[in-house]
């Protein structure tokens, strides 16, 4: 079986690499060269590196020198939290695992914010936590949840943190390429992004950080990335990342169509399947994703049945070692193990077709009918 035989609806886990990106990366790998070398091949590699940095900076409206290339979003999140030089961390109970587990290694006090049934934090709770020692705190918040697509009010969160003197890091990995992002307008201190969510290669990401911040990677080497992250850069991957970022305008146009399809999916299922639920539907969400509860059918059963119908979907986060388990995000929203253990995530992207959506609805309703209409 090849990828062309499958209906791929798992873009929030990883997006297929764009053809143009594969072609560019192939050319770059043929060129060779180390960007730290001063000879011709080194200068060519350095040019590739800085072109990508400029492409990403233009999309995000940030200064190119603020971009620190990493091995992916996970490293970027780790770097922001564990090397912030702050003694107190505020985060939520619905973050990606790369933040959830980072807090366990954070050398200081950790305060947790809860999310409500709509997937949003309470801004008053954040204000309360920042009343004292604000200048010793770092706040780390998912801009858009990777499982539900729920978008936090980052502008309001930014004002609260800035008024308290705290640092604000946003995990924008899932939002990047799906909604417009403007680093300057959001007024954040640090932002994590990743290549493979936007049609670039896996294994490449970036932390955007204000130059004044004392952020350092735990990877120590030859002083690359202006001394902020050691190790020879992945030039082919970074070049692919930059090209994929430069194509985000196409993705944003596609998102308008995907939002219509997402709404159609939810309407069809909610009308025809009694007891079903679409998590986060009362909140502002990413346009490409729907997390749907199917009564009486466990998540792993759903994923396997979709797979038999040659449809790729997922349950929870893809960064959970391939396990299918109750979603901690849905548990945080509902406090209901049955719902958290019986949801799947359908996520679309740049190469999704309308017939893919019809196939998903048909497969979902067939599965629901077998279990609930006996």
Buried (B, 14 or more C-beta within 10 A) or exposed (E): EEEEEBBBBBBBBBBBBBEBBEEBBEEBEEEEBBBBEEEEEBEBBBBBBBBBBBBBBBBBEBBBEBBBBBBBBBBBBBBBBBBBEBBBBBBBBBBBBBBBBBBEEBEEEEBBBEBEEBBBBEBEBBEEBBEEBBEBBBBBBBBBBBBBBBBBBBEEBBBBBBEBEBBBBBBBBBBBBBBBBEBEEBBBBBBBBBBBBBBBBBBBBBBBBBEEBEBBBEBEEEEBBEEBBBBEBBBBBBBBBBBBBBBBEEBBEBBEBBBEBBBBBBEBBBEEBEEBBBBBBEBBBBBBBBBBBBBEBBBBBBBEBBEEBEBBBBBBBBBBEEEBBBBBBBBBBBEBEEBBBBBBBBBBBBBBEEEBBBBBBEBBBEBBEEBBEE
